[in-house]
């Protein structure tokens, strides 16, 4: 899946829907930094159902620990 992003996620971050159900993992980030796109490897049967839905990138557990220590 290719998504337009408001913020730049890290490769490996989990992607969830509005109900926080996991739908995939960030595979690649590309495009200009002012308007990035994200390639997501889906973990669901029919990713086409997510067209025009808002999705969220959730930092990996390791990344959350690093951010708390600062």
Jmol script that loads the backbone (N, CA, C; Angstrom):
load data "model"
ATOM      1  N   UNK A   1       0.848  -1.164   0.000  1.00  0.00           N
ATOM      2  CA  UNK A   1       0.000   0.000   0.000  1.00  0.00           C
ATOM      3  C   UNK A   1       0.897   1.232   0.000  1.00  0.00           C
ATOM      4  N   UNK A   2       0.492   2.247  -0.725  1.00  0.00           N
ATOM      5  CA  UNK A   2       1.200   3.521  -0.735  1.00  0.00           C
ATOM      6  C   UNK A   2       0.300   4.551  -0.070  1.00  0.00           C
ATOM      7  N   UNK A   3       0.834   5.222   0.949  1.00  0.00           N
ATOM      8  CA  UNK A   3       0.065   6.196   1.721  1.00  0.00           C
ATOM      9  C   UNK A   3       0.749   7.549   1.687  1.00  0.00           C
ATOM     10  N   UNK A   4      -0.040   8.614   1.733  1.00  0.00           N
ATOM     11  CA  UNK A   4       0.495   9.959   1.881  1.00  0.00           C
ATOM     12  C   UNK A   4       0.587  10.225   3.380  1.00  0.00           C
ATOM     13  N   UNK A   5       1.724  10.731   3.826  1.00  0.00           N
ATOM     14  CA  UNK A   5       1.952  10.923   5.260  1.00  0.00           C
ATOM     15  C   UNK A   5       2.017  12.397   5.625  1.00  0.00           C
ATOM     16  N   UNK A   6       1.562  12.717   6.833  1.00  0.00           N
ATOM     17  CA  UNK A   6       1.714  14.067   7.368  1.00  0.00           C
ATOM     18  C   UNK A   6       3.036  14.185   8.119  1.00  0.00           C
ATOM     19  N   UNK A   7       3.399  13.127   8.842  1.00  0.00           N
ATOM     20  CA  UNK A   7       4.663  13.057   9.570  1.00  0.00           C
ATOM     21  C   UNK A   7       5.454  11.881   9.020  1.00  0.00           C
ATOM     22  N   UNK A   8       6.759  11.961   9.123  1.00  0.00           N
ATOM     23  CA  UNK A   8       7.602  10.903   8.568  1.00  0.00           C
ATOM     24  C   UNK A   8       7.788   9.795   9.602  1.00  0.00           C
ATOM     25  N   UNK A   9       7.240   8.602   9.332  1.00  0.00           N
ATOM     26  CA  UNK A   9       7.440   7.481  10.258  1.00  0.00           C
ATOM     27  C   UNK A   9       8.788   6.816  10.002  1.00  0.00           C
ATOM     28  N   UNK A  10       9.182   5.947  10.903  1.00  0.00           N
ATOM     29  CA  UNK A  10      10.417   5.183  10.730  1.00  0.00           C
ATOM     30  C   UNK A  10      10.093   3.849  10.083  1.00  0.00           C
ATOM     31  N   UNK A  11      11.035   3.326   9.320  1.00  0.00           N
ATOM     32  CA  UNK A  11      10.862   2.006   8.719  1.00  0.00           C
ATOM     33  C   UNK A  11      10.752   0.987   9.845  1.00  0.00           C
ATOM     34  N   UNK A  12       9.748   0.128   9.755  1.00  0.00           N
ATOM     35  CA  UNK A  12       9.506  -0.881  10.783  1.00  0.00           C
ATOM     36  C   UNK A  12       8.396  -0.515  11.744  1.00  0.00           C
ATOM     37  N   UNK A  13       7.939   0.753  11.726  1.00  0.00           N
ATOM     38  CA  UNK A  13       6.823   1.150  12.588  1.00  0.00           C
ATOM     39  C   UNK A  13       5.564   0.404  12.180  1.00  0.00           C
ATOM     40  N   UNK A  14       4.732   0.071  13.156  1.00  0.00           N
ATOM     41  CA  UNK A  14       3.458  -0.586  12.886  1.00  0.00           C
ATOM     42  C   UNK A  14       2.472   0.452  12.371  1.00  0.00           C
ATOM     43  N   UNK A  15       1.565   0.032  11.501  1.00  0.00           N
ATOM     44  CA  UNK A  15       0.510   0.900  10.980  1.00  0.00           C
ATOM     45  C   UNK A  15      -0.815   0.327  11.454  1.00  0.00           C
ATOM     46  N   UNK A  16      -1.662   1.201  12.045  1.00  0.00           N
ATOM     47  CA  UNK A  16      -2.952   0.766  12.574  1.00  0.00           C
ATOM     48  C   UNK A  16      -4.073   1.588  11.963  1.00  0.00           C
ATOM     49  N   UNK A  17      -5.302   1.077  12.099  1.00  0.00           N
ATOM     50  CA  UNK A  17      -6.466   1.847  11.666  1.00  0.00           C
ATOM     51  C   UNK A  17      -6.962   2.687  12.840  1.00  0.00           C
ATOM     52  N   UNK A  18      -8.105   3.339  12.679  1.00  0.00           N
ATOM     53  CA  UNK A  18      -8.618   4.221  13.731  1.00  0.00           C
ATOM     54  C   UNK A  18      -9.006   3.466  15.000  1.00  0.00           C
ATOM     55  N   UNK A  19      -9.215   2.157  14.911  1.00  0.00           N
ATOM     56  CA  UNK A  19      -9.532   1.329  16.085  1.00  0.00           C
ATOM     57  C   UNK A  19      -8.284   0.697  16.689  1.00  0.00           C
ATOM     58  N   UNK A  20      -7.111   1.130  16.235  1.00  0.00           N
ATOM     59  CA  UNK A  20      -5.806   0.627  16.671  1.00  0.00           C
ATOM     60  C   UNK A  20      -5.587  -0.843  16.345  1.00  0.00           C
ATOM     61  N   UNK A  21      -6.290  -1.342  15.324  1.00  0.00           N
ATOM     62  CA  UNK A  21      -6.074  -2.704  14.840  1.00  0.00           C
ATOM     63  C   UNK A  21      -4.896  -2.671  13.869  1.00  0.00           C
ATOM     64  N   UNK A  22      -3.872  -3.508  14.075  1.00  0.00           N
ATOM     65  CA  UNK A  22      -2.716  -3.506  13.170  1.00  0.00           C
ATOM     66  C   UNK A  22      -3.115  -3.882  11.744  1.00  0.00           C
ATOM     67  N   UNK A  23      -2.634  -3.100  10.783  1.00  0.00           N
ATOM     68  CA  UNK A  23      -2.939  -3.387   9.377  1.00  0.00           C
ATOM     69  C   UNK A  23      -1.686  -3.586   8.541  1.00  0.00           C
ATOM     70  N   UNK A  24      -0.502  -3.228   9.064  1.00  0.00           N
ATOM     71  CA  UNK A  24       0.717  -3.407   8.296  1.00  0.00           C
ATOM     72  C   UNK A  24       1.929  -2.826   8.985  1.00  0.00           C
ATOM     73  N   UNK A  25       3.039  -2.805   8.231  1.00  0.00           N
ATOM     74  CA  UNK A  25       4.317  -2.307   8.723  1.00  0.00           C
ATOM     75  C   UNK A  25       4.923  -1.375   7.682  1.00  0.00           C
ATOM     76  N   UNK A  26       5.518  -0.269   8.145  1.00  0.00           N
ATOM     77  CA  UNK A  26       6.185   0.667   7.239  1.00  0.00           C
ATOM     78  C   UNK A  26       7.372  -0.043   6.600  1.00  0.00           C
ATOM     79  N   UNK A  27       7.373  -0.063   5.271  1.00  0.00           N
ATOM     80  CA  UNK A  27       8.398  -0.761   4.499  1.00  0.00           C
ATOM     81  C   UNK A  27       9.396   0.218   3.886  1.00  0.00           C
ATOM     82  N   UNK A  28       8.910   1.407   3.483  1.00  0.00           N
ATOM     83  CA  UNK A  28       9.771   2.396   2.841  1.00  0.00           C
ATOM     84  C   UNK A  28       9.136   3.769   2.976  1.00  0.00           C
ATOM     85  N   UNK A  29       9.966   4.805   2.979  1.00  0.00           N
ATOM     86  CA  UNK A  29       9.509   6.194   2.992  1.00  0.00           C
ATOM     87  C   UNK A  29      10.194   6.879   1.815  1.00  0.00           C
ATOM     88  N   UNK A  30       9.415   7.595   1.003  1.00  0.00           N
ATOM     89  CA  UNK A  30      10.001   8.231  -0.179  1.00  0.00           C
ATOM     90  C   UNK A  30       9.254   9.507  -0.506  1.00  0.00           C
ATOM     91  N   UNK A  31       9.811  10.278  -1.418  1.00  0.00           N
ATOM     92  CA  UNK A  31       9.223  11.549  -1.815  1.00  0.00           C
ATOM     93  C   UNK A  31       9.865  12.693  -1.054  1.00  0.00           C
ATOM     94  N   UNK A  32       9.408  13.916  -1.312  1.00  0.00           N
ATOM     95  CA  UNK A  32       9.984  15.079  -0.636  1.00  0.00           C
ATOM     96  C   UNK A  32       9.621  15.089   0.851  1.00  0.00           C
ATOM     97  N   UNK A  33      10.486  15.665   1.666  1.00  0.00           N
ATOM     98  CA  UNK A  33      10.220  15.700   3.108  1.00  0.00           C
ATOM     99  C   UNK A  33       9.008  16.555   3.447  1.00  0.00           C
ATOM    100  N   UNK A  34       8.652  17.484   2.585  1.00  0.00           N
ATOM    101  CA  UNK A  34       7.483  18.321   2.839  1.00  0.00           C
ATOM    102  C   UNK A  34       6.175  17.590   2.544  1.00  0.00           C
ATOM    103  N   UNK A  35       6.235  16.522   1.751  1.00  0.00           N
ATOM    104  CA  UNK A  35       5.041  15.758   1.390  1.00  0.00           C
ATOM    105  C   UNK A  35       5.425  14.291   1.158  1.00  0.00           C
ATOM    106  N   UNK A  36       5.790  13.577   2.243  1.00  0.00           N
ATOM    107  CA  UNK A  36       6.306  12.208   2.071  1.00  0.00           C
ATOM    108  C   UNK A  36       5.218  11.182   1.773  1.00  0.00           C
ATOM    109  N   UNK A  37       5.648  10.101   1.164  1.00  0.00           N
ATOM    110  CA  UNK A  37       4.795   8.938   0.932  1.00  0.00           C
ATOM    111  C   UNK A  37       5.408   7.756   1.663  1.00  0.00           C
ATOM    112  N   UNK A  38       4.551   6.822   2.062  1.00  0.00           N
ATOM    113  CA  UNK A  38       4.989   5.669   2.836  1.00  0.00           C
ATOM    114  C   UNK A  38       4.511   4.403   2.144  1.00  0.00           C
ATOM    115  N   UNK A  39       5.423   3.451   1.954  1.00  0.00           N
ATOM    116  CA  UNK A  39       5.057   2.127   1.446  1.00  0.00           C
ATOM    117  C   UNK A  39       4.830   1.239   2.665  1.00  0.00           C
ATOM    118  N   UNK A  40       3.660   0.610   2.716  1.00  0.00           N
ATOM    119  CA  UNK A  40       3.285  -0.233   3.851  1.00  0.00           C
ATOM    120  C   UNK A  40       3.074  -1.656   3.365  1.00  0.00           C
ATOM    121  N   UNK A  41       3.699  -2.595   4.056  1.00  0.00           N
ATOM    122  CA  UNK A  41       3.489  -4.019   3.764  1.00  0.00           C
ATOM    123  C   UNK A  41       2.262  -4.448   4.567  1.00  0.00           C
ATOM    124  N   UNK A  42       1.133  -4.737   3.892  1.00  0.00           N
ATOM    125  CA  UNK A  42      -0.103  -5.054   4.622  1.00  0.00           C
ATOM    126  C   UNK A  42      -0.049  -6.426   5.292  1.00  0.00           C
ATOM    127  N   UNK A  43      -0.731  -6.515   6.437  1.00  0.00           N
ATOM    128  CA  UNK A  43      -0.861  -7.772   7.178  1.00  0.00           C
ATOM    129  C   UNK A  43      -2.321  -8.210   7.244  1.00  0.00           C
ATOM    130  N   UNK A  44      -3.137  -7.687   6.348  1.00  0.00           N
ATOM    131  CA  UNK A  44      -4.562  -8.030   6.341  1.00  0.00           C
ATOM    132  C   UNK A  44      -4.929  -8.611   4.982  1.00  0.00           C
ATOM    133  N   UNK A  45      -6.065  -9.299   4.928  1.00  0.00           N
ATOM    134  CA  UNK A  45      -6.494  -9.986   3.710  1.00  0.00           C
ATOM    135  C   UNK A  45      -6.850  -9.022   2.579  1.00  0.00           C
ATOM    136  N   UNK A  46      -7.579  -7.963   2.879  1.00  0.00           N
ATOM    137  CA  UNK A  46      -8.064  -7.067   1.822  1.00  0.00           C
ATOM    138  C   UNK A  46      -7.728  -5.604   2.146  1.00  0.00           C
ATOM    139  N   UNK A  47      -6.511  -5.170   1.817  1.00  0.00           N
ATOM    140  CA  UNK A  47      -6.118  -3.792   2.118  1.00  0.00           C
ATOM    141  C   UNK A  47      -6.904  -2.746   1.330  1.00  0.00           C
ATOM    142  N   UNK A  48      -7.569  -3.156   0.246  1.00  0.00           N
ATOM    143  CA  UNK A  48      -8.356  -2.186  -0.535  1.00  0.00           C
ATOM    144  C   UNK A  48      -9.517  -1.609   0.271  1.00  0.00           C
ATOM    145  N   UNK A  49      -9.909  -2.251   1.355  1.00  0.00           N
ATOM    146  CA  UNK A  49     -10.977  -1.725   2.212  1.00  0.00           C
ATOM    147  C   UNK A  49     -10.526  -0.485   2.981  1.00  0.00           C
ATOM    148  N   UNK A  50      -9.233  -0.221   3.015  1.00  0.00           N
ATOM    149  CA  UNK A  50      -8.703   0.913   3.767  1.00  0.00           C
ATOM    150  C   UNK A  50      -8.577   2.181   2.931  1.00  0.00           C
ATOM    151  N   UNK A  51      -8.982   2.132   1.672  1.00  0.00           N
ATOM    152  CA  UNK A  51      -8.906   3.312   0.806  1.00  0.00           C
ATOM    153  C   UNK A  51      -9.757   4.424   1.415  1.00  0.00           C
ATOM    154  N   UNK A  52      -9.191   5.632   1.474  1.00  0.00           N
ATOM    155  CA  UNK A  52      -9.833   6.832   2.031  1.00  0.00           C
ATOM    156  C   UNK A  52     -10.082   6.746   3.533  1.00  0.00           C
ATOM    157  N   UNK A  53      -9.340   5.902   4.246  1.00  0.00           N
ATOM    158  CA  UNK A  53      -9.405   5.838   5.703  1.00  0.00           C
ATOM    159  C   UNK A  53      -8.107   6.413   6.276  1.00  0.00           C
ATOM    160  N   UNK A  54      -8.194   6.976   7.460  1.00  0.00           N
ATOM    161  CA  UNK A  54      -7.012   7.498   8.133  1.00  0.00           C
ATOM    162  C   UNK A  54      -6.323   6.347   8.853  1.00  0.00           C
ATOM    163  N   UNK A  55      -5.011   6.247   8.642  1.00  0.00           N
ATOM    164  CA  UNK A  55      -4.205   5.221   9.303  1.00  0.00           C
ATOM    165  C   UNK A  55      -3.135   5.918  10.136  1.00  0.00           C
ATOM    166  N   UNK A  56      -2.618   5.203  11.124  1.00  0.00           N
ATOM    167  CA  UNK A  56      -1.651   5.773  12.053  1.00  0.00           C
ATOM    168  C   UNK A  56      -0.399   4.914  12.125  1.00  0.00           C
ATOM    169  N   UNK A  57       0.768   5.565  12.199  1.00  0.00           N
ATOM    170  CA  UNK A  57       2.034   4.855  12.401  1.00  0.00           C
ATOM    171  C   UNK A  57       2.347   4.879  13.890  1.00  0.00           C
ATOM    172  N   UNK A  58       2.607   3.709  14.445  1.00  0.00           N
ATOM    173  CA  UNK A  58       2.914   3.572  15.867  1.00  0.00           C
ATOM    174  C   UNK A  58       4.384   3.182  15.987  1.00  0.00           C
ATOM    175  N   UNK A  59       5.181   3.964  16.731  1.00  0.00           N
ATOM    176  CA  UNK A  59       6.604   3.614  16.869  1.00  0.00           C
ATOM    177  C   UNK A  59       6.787   2.228  17.471  1.00  0.00           C
ATOM    178  N   UNK A  60       7.863   1.558  17.070  1.00  0.00           N
ATOM    179  CA  UNK A  60       8.162   0.240  17.628  1.00  0.00           C
ATOM    180  C   UNK A  60       8.459   0.378  19.115  1.00  0.00           C
ATOM    181  N   UNK A  61       8.385  -0.729  19.855  1.00  0.00           N
ATOM    182  CA  UNK A  61       8.617  -0.695  21.300  1.00  0.00           C
ATOM    183  C   UNK A  61      10.012  -0.177  21.622  1.00  0.00           C
ATOM    184  N   UNK A  62      11.006  -0.572  20.843  1.00  0.00           N
ATOM    185  CA  UNK A  62      12.367  -0.100  21.076  1.00  0.00           C
ATOM    186  C   UNK A  62      12.451   1.410  20.921  1.00  0.00           C
ATOM    187  N   UNK A  63      11.772   1.950  19.927  1.00  0.00           N
ATOM    188  CA  UNK A  63      11.797   3.390  19.679  1.00  0.00           C
ATOM    189  C   UNK A  63      11.100   4.141  20.812  1.00  0.00           C
ATOM    190  N   UNK A  64       9.999   3.605  21.331  1.00  0.00           N
ATOM    191  CA  UNK A  64       9.307   4.263  22.437  1.00  0.00           C
ATOM    192  C   UNK A  64      10.202   4.322  23.669  1.00  0.00           C
ATOM    193  N   UNK A  65      10.970   3.266  23.934  1.00  0.00           N
ATOM    194  CA  UNK A  65      11.876   3.257  25.082  1.00  0.00           C
ATOM    195  C   UNK A  65      12.953   4.316  24.915  1.00  0.00           C
ATOM    196  N   UNK A  66      13.488   4.460  23.714  1.00  0.00           N
ATOM    197  CA  UNK A  66      14.519   5.460  23.461  1.00  0.00           C
ATOM    198  C   UNK A  66      13.975   6.864  23.690  1.00  0.00           C
ATOM    199  N   UNK A  67      12.760   7.110  23.267  1.00  0.00           N
ATOM    200  CA  UNK A  67      12.182   8.447  23.408  1.00  0.00           C
ATOM    201  C   UNK A  67      11.911   8.779  24.869  1.00  0.00           C
ATOM    202  N   UNK A  68      11.533   7.802  25.695  1.00  0.00           N
ATOM    203  CA  UNK A  68      11.258   8.053  27.109  1.00  0.00           C
ATOM    204  C   UNK A  68      12.523   8.414  27.877  1.00  0.00           C
ATOM    205  N   UNK A  69      13.660   7.822  27.516  1.00  0.00           N
ATOM    206  CA  UNK A  69      14.903   8.031  28.249  1.00  0.00           C
ATOM    207  C   UNK A  69      15.451   9.438  28.089  1.00  0.00           C
ATOM    208  N   UNK A  70      15.091  10.105  27.062  1.00  0.00           N
ATOM    209  CA  UNK A  70      15.643  11.451  26.808  1.00  0.00           C
ATOM    210  C   UNK A  70      15.113  12.461  27.749  1.00  0.00           C
TER     211      UNK A  70
END
end "model"
wireframe off; spacefill off
backbone 0.3
color backbone group
